Amino acid sequence: MQMRQKLLFRSSPAICPHSVCGFVPVCLKHHINPVKHKMLHTSCQLILQSRGKRFGFLVNCLNGTIENSNNEHQTCYRNDEEISYDLYNESICELCTEGDVDKAMRLLSEMEALGFHPSFVSYSSLIAALGSVGRTSEADAIFQEMLCSSRKPRIKVFNILLRSFLRKGLLRLADKVLMLLDDLAVDRNQETYEILLEYYVSAGRLEDTWLIVAKMRRESYPLNSFVYSKIIELYRDNGMWKKALGIVEEIREMGLRLDKRIFNSIIDTFGKYGELGEALEMFDKMRQEGIKPDFRTWNSLIRWHCKYGHLDTAIELFNEMQDQGLYPDPKIFIIIITHLVEQGRWAVIDTILENMQGRGHHKSGAIYAVLVDIYGQHGRFEDAEYCLNSLKLEGLQLSPSIFCVLAHAYAQQGLCEQTVKVLQIMEAEGMEPNLIMLNMLINAFGNAGRHMEAQSIYLHIKEMGITPDVITYSTLMKAFMRAKKFDQVWLLILL
């Protein structure tokens, strides 16, 4: 019974809504590739068969009588080729390192169907790979199997799960990760506290942030540049930007060197409050000290210059970023294109595309051209599926970031069905939509005046176990106000 309580999110992987079995129908529901559909279905059958054979093992596991299986010296044959237990594990780890999670999962299902249990390293690699692409349901299921096979996870695995859950807004599951850490007597490390700190700052939770900082001090963890940069961001987001800059003096007094992370936080703080001259001055100082700006630095400067109407300076910064050899971030395209379209500066838009192609950034140019078409309402990429297939033909590897950018573009234009289609295709590709993308979907329905659909997405978010954030509520309220349902806005609090 005690073992049952210690299992993280459910009593049995076979019946849990968050397990692989529960996740698969969602994945296959909108699948557009029949070959891949069949391949995944076969893999799922193997997993289910394997679990069916080992059902007695799972029952014993839950009752606390776990038997360790020694597969280390076992071998099997596939197509007359001998495959050892070690080779399976090495292949899984290699595929996870390369980012080919689907192949790693298929290999795992084949391995389990033969009665093998992955090694500790294989389990850890799979959880890390799945968590990094937002496939939390599968990462959770693998974690359960890891517990049932009597392999005690280390803090690194817990941190991966914690970060993945917080990134998707699954706060209850994140809390259970922390509870299990205590139950299994696994000590939290600096990374654990930094993950919590990052979430609390992004959520604007001032009091919780200070509690984490105080606990780090009590446990003698150093307050490094990451911690100080987050404190600066917290002050910035709560309107205390002068106090945020005061932290810089404290850092200097402690003898800490201002690194890239702290410089980025300071530049973003100046930019947010319209102090663009100071932001550029800090940017120059950063380079004088031999610190090379990264994407975050350039994104921040371009974004705030666009917001405050300094569009020409923003374009100069964008061109300079490319001159420095940095590959343009698709998120930057949305910022620049939106403002240029508003001003009707189509010649500048075309010039930017030509410059990118001239620098050899053909893949970025393809995304840029698609976004220009969507925002300009030219109609060529009005269909999301055609748009994504076109990007694939350009050799572009689809990622959660690309899906997010396209969903945002369609949502901004009020193209609800296309926004939904982007999320469906993303799901079919094995990537789970997060809270940010679902908020975009609410925004898309709101822009189109379809407040009831926006509300249904909100209810779906809650059903998924994701905790809505401030943006969710504010976007939903705007949807109701656009539809002139002013008398119903206050009722949203009770949903």
N, C-alpha and C positions, 0 to 999 in steps of 0.2 A: 504493500500500500504506500509505503514511504517512497519507493522507487517511482510509483505512478505519479505522485505529487511532484517529484523532482523533474519529470519530463517537462520540457519547456512549454509547449503550446497546446498539447493535446494528449489524450491517453493512448491513441494508436494512430500511426500515420495513415492507415488504410481508410479511416473514417473521417479524417479531419478536413475541413474546407480549405485549409491552407496547404495541404500536402500536395505531392506531385499528382496523385490521382484526381484531386479536386481541381487542380490547375489545368490539366490537359484538355478537358472539353472547352474551356475558355479559349485556349490557344487554337484549337482546331476549328472552332465555330466559324471563324471568318477567314479560314485559310484559302488562299487563292491559287496555290501551286499544288495540283493533284499528286505529283510525284513526291513532293516533300510531305504532303498529307499522309500518303501511304507509308512513307518511311517512318514518320513520327508515330503513326498508329501501330506499326509493327514493333517499334521500340517500346511503346507503352504496354503492348501485350506482353512483351518479355518481362517488363518490370512487374506487371501484375501476376504473371505466372510464377516469377521468382518469389514474390512476396507470399503467394498462395502456398508454395512449397514450404516456406519458412514460417507459416502462421503460428505453428506450435512454438517456434523459437521466440516470436514476438510476445506470446502469452507468458512464457517463462521469464522473458526479459522484464515484463511489466510486474511480475510477481517477485522480482528481485533475485531470481536464480539465473544469472547470466553465465553462459559457458563460452569460454574463449575458443574461437576456431583457429586452428593453425593451417593456413593455406600456403605458407611460404614455400613449401617444397612440392606443391601440386602442379600438375600440368594438364593441358587439354589440347585437342586438335581441331583446327579449323582449316578446311580445304587441304587436308593432309599436311598442314604445317603446324609444328608444335609451338604452342604459346604458353609460356610459363606465367605463374602468378606475378613474378617480378616484372615481366615484360608488360603485362596489363597495367600495373601501377605506373611504370615509367612512361607508358604511352599516354595515360590519363593526365599525368603531371605535365608532360610536354605539350599536349593539346591545350591545356588550361593556360600555360605560359604564353602560347601563341595566340590565345584569345578565341580558339575554335571550341566554344563551350558545347555546341550541339553534338559534335563528334565525340567529345569527352563523355557526354551523357549517354550517347548510344553505346559507347564502349563499356560504360558502367553497367547498363542494363544487360548487355551480353555477358559481362563478367558475373553479375549476380544470378543470371539465369543458369549459369554453370555451377552455382553454389559457392562462389568465391566472395569474400568480403574485402573491400579495398583497404589499403594500409592507412595509417594515420595521416601520412603526407598526402595521399590521394584525396582523402576526405577533406583535408584543409584546403588543398588546391581547388577542388570543386566548389567549396563554399565561397572561397575568395573570388573565383571567376564568375560564379553566378551572382554574387552580391555586387560585384563591380559593374554589371550591366543591368542591375535592378530586378533580377529574377529572384525575388525574395522568397516566393512560395517554394521554389525548388531548393533554394539554399537552406530553408527551414527544414524541408523533408530530409535532405542529406544530413543535416545536423542531428535529426532524430535517429537516423540509422547509425550515426556515429556513436550516439549515446547508448543505443541498444547493443552495439557490438563491443561494449565495455571499453571503448577508447575515450579516455577523459580528455575533452578539448582543452587546449591551452588558451591563455588570455588573448592571443592573436586572433583565434577563431571567434571568440566572443566579441572582440572589437570590430571584426568584419561584419558580423550580424548586426551589432548595435548601430554602426554607421549606415548600413543598408536600410534598416527599419526607420531610423530617424530621417534619412533622406527622402523616404516615401511617405513620411507622416504617420507611420504605424507606431504611435506612442505607447499603446498598451503592450505590444509585443516587445518594444524596447525596454519598458519597465520590467517585463518578465525576464529579459536577458540579464538585467542587473540583479534581479532577485535570485536567479539561478547561480550567478557568480557567487553570491553570499552562501547559498545552500551547498555548493560544491567546494567552498573555501578557496576559491581562486582569487588571488589578490588583484585589484585594479592597478594598472600602471599609468604612466604619464599619458600615453596615447588614449586610454579610456577617458581620462578627465578632459583631454583636448577635444575629443569627439563630442562630449556633453557640452563643453564650453562653446564649441562652434554652433551647435544646435540652439542653445539658449540665446546666443547673440543674434542669430538669424531670426529667431522668434521674438526678439525684443524683450526677453524676460530678464529684466535688470536684477531683481532680487536673487533669482536662481543662479545667475552668472557670478554674483559676488559670493554666494555660498560655495560654489565650485572653487573659486580662486582662494577663498579662506581655507578650504579643505586641502588644497594643493600645498598651501603654506604650512599647514599643520603636519602634513605627511612629508615635508621637506622636499617636495618636487620643485625644481627651479622654474621661476616665471620667465620663460624664454621669449623670444621675439614673437612667436605665434600667439602666446597669451596676451602680450602687450598690444599686438595688432588688433586682437579681438576686442580688447577693452576700448581701444580708440574707436573701433567701429560701433561698439555699443553706445558710447557717448554721442557719436555722430548721428546715429539713428534716433536717438532720443532728444535731439535738438541742443545738445550740450557740446557744440563743436569746439568752443574755446577751451573747455575743460579737456576735451580730447587732445588738443594740441599741448596742453599742460603736461600730459603724460610723456611727451617727447623729452621735456626737461628732466623729468624723473628718470627716464631711461639713460640720458646722458650722465646724470649725477651718479648713477649706479655703475657707470663705466661700460655699459653695453653699447655695442656698435649698431647704428641704424642699418638694418639689412633691407633686402628687396621687399619683404613682407610688410615691414613697418612703413617704408617709403610709399608703398602702394596704398596703405590705409590712410596716410596723411594726404596724399594727392587726391584720393577719392573724397576725403572730408572737405578739403578746400573746394573741390569741384561741385559737390552737392549743394553747398551754400553760396555758389556763384562767385567764389573768390578765384577766378580763373587765372589771373596774373600770378597769384601765390602758388597755384597748382603747377603752372609752367616753370616757375622759379624753383620749386622743389624738384621738379622733373629734371631740370638742368643740373641741379646739385647732385641728384642721384647718379647721373652719368659722369659728372666730374669725379665722383668717388669710385669710379670704376665698376659700378653696378649696372648691369645690362637690363633695360626694361623688358618685361615679359608681356604676354597677351593682356593680362589684367591691367597693367599700367596703361597701355595704349587704348584698351576698351574704355577705361574710366575717362581718360582725357577726351576721347572722341565723343563719348556719350554726353558728357556735361557741356562740351562746346556746342553740340547740336541742340541740346535742351535750351541753352541760353541765347540761341540765335546766331552763334558764331560758326556758321556752316562752312565758310571758306577755310577757316583755320582747322576745322575738323577734317576736311578733305585733305589739306596739307599734311596733317598728322597721319591720316590713313595711308597716303602715298609714301611718307617717310618710314612708316612701319614696314611697308613692303620693301623699301630700299634697304632696310636693315636685315632682310632675308627672312622675315617672319611670314608664315603662311596665314592669310587673312581668316579671321574667325567669322563663320556665317552669322553669328549674333550681331556682329558689327554691321553687316549688310542691311539688316532690318532697320537699324537706327538711322543709317545714312539715307537709304532709299525712301523711308517714310517721310523724312523732312524734305528731300528733294522733290518727291511727288507732290507734296503739299504746296511747294512753291512753283511747280510746273517746270522744273529745270531738267528737261529730258536730255538735252545736249550734254549736260554734265554727267548724267547717268550713263550715257553711251560712252563718254570719254573714259570714265572709271573702268568700264568693262573692257575697253580696248587696252588700257594700261595693264590690267590684270593678265589678259591673254598675252600681251607683249612680254610680260615677265615670266611667262610659262606656267601661270597659275590656272591651268585649264579646268581643273576640277572645281576650284573655288569660283571660277568664272561661270561654270555651268549652274551652280547654286544661285549665284548672283542674278543670272539671266532669268531663272525660274521665278525668283522673288520679284524682280522688276515686272515680269509678266503678270504675276498675281496682283501686286499692288497697283499696277497700271490698268488692270482689268482688260487685258488684251484678248483673253479667252483661250490662248493656246494651251496653257496649263491649268485650265479650269477644273479638269478632272485629276484628282489626287493620284489615282493609280497610274495614269499615263505619265504624270509628272515624275513619280518615283521610278518608274521603268526607264524614263529618259535619263535620269541621273545614274542609274545602274549601267546603262549603255555607255556613259561617259567614263566608266571605270570607278565610280565613286562607291566607297564602302558605306552602306547605310548604318548610322549609329543613332542612339537615343537623342543626341544633340541635333542631328539633321531632322529627325522626326519632330522634335520640339520646335525647331525654327519654322518648319513648314506648317505645323498645326497652328502656330502663332499667326503666321501670315494669313492663312485661310480664316482664322477666327476674327482677325482685325477687319476683314472684308465682309464679315457676317455670313460666310459660306459654311453653314452648319454641317450639311451633309458631307462636304469634303473634309472638314475637320474631323468628323466622326470616322470617315474612311481612312484618314491618316493613322488614327489610333488603332483601328481594326487591323490595318496592314502591319503596323508596328507590333501588335500583339501576335499576329500570325508569324512574324519573324522571330518570335521568342523573346520579345522585350516587353516588360510590363509598364504601362503608363503610370506616372507618378502624380502626386498632388498638383504639381505645376501644370502638367498637361490637362488634367481634368478641370482645373481652374480656367484654362484657356477655352475649354469646351463650353463651360458656363458662360464665358464672355462672348463666345460666338453666337450662342442662342440669344443672349441678351441683346447683342447688336442687331439681331434679326427680329427683335420684338417678340421672341417666343419664350416668354417667362416660365411657362409650365414645364417645357423641356429643360430649361436651366435648373428648375427646382428638382426635376427627376434626377439630374446628374448629381446634385447635392445629396439627395437621399442615397444614391448609388455609392457615393464616396463613404458615407457613414456605414452602409451595409458591408463595404469592403474592409471595414475596421480601420480606415484612415481617418485621422483626426483633422477636421477642417481648420484652416488657419484664418487670419484676419482678411487676407486677400479673397478667400472663398466667400466669406460673409459679405464683404463690401461689393464684390462682383455680382453676387446674387441679388443684393439690395438694389444695385444699379439696374439690373435686368427688370425688376418689378417696377422701378420708377420710370424706366423708358416705356414700359407698357401702361403707364398711368394707373398702376394698381397701388396707389399711395396708402390706402387703408389696410393693405395686406402686408406692408413692409415690416411692421412691428411683430407680426405673427411668425416671421422667419426665425426669431429668437427662440420660439417654442418648438421648432421642428426637431 
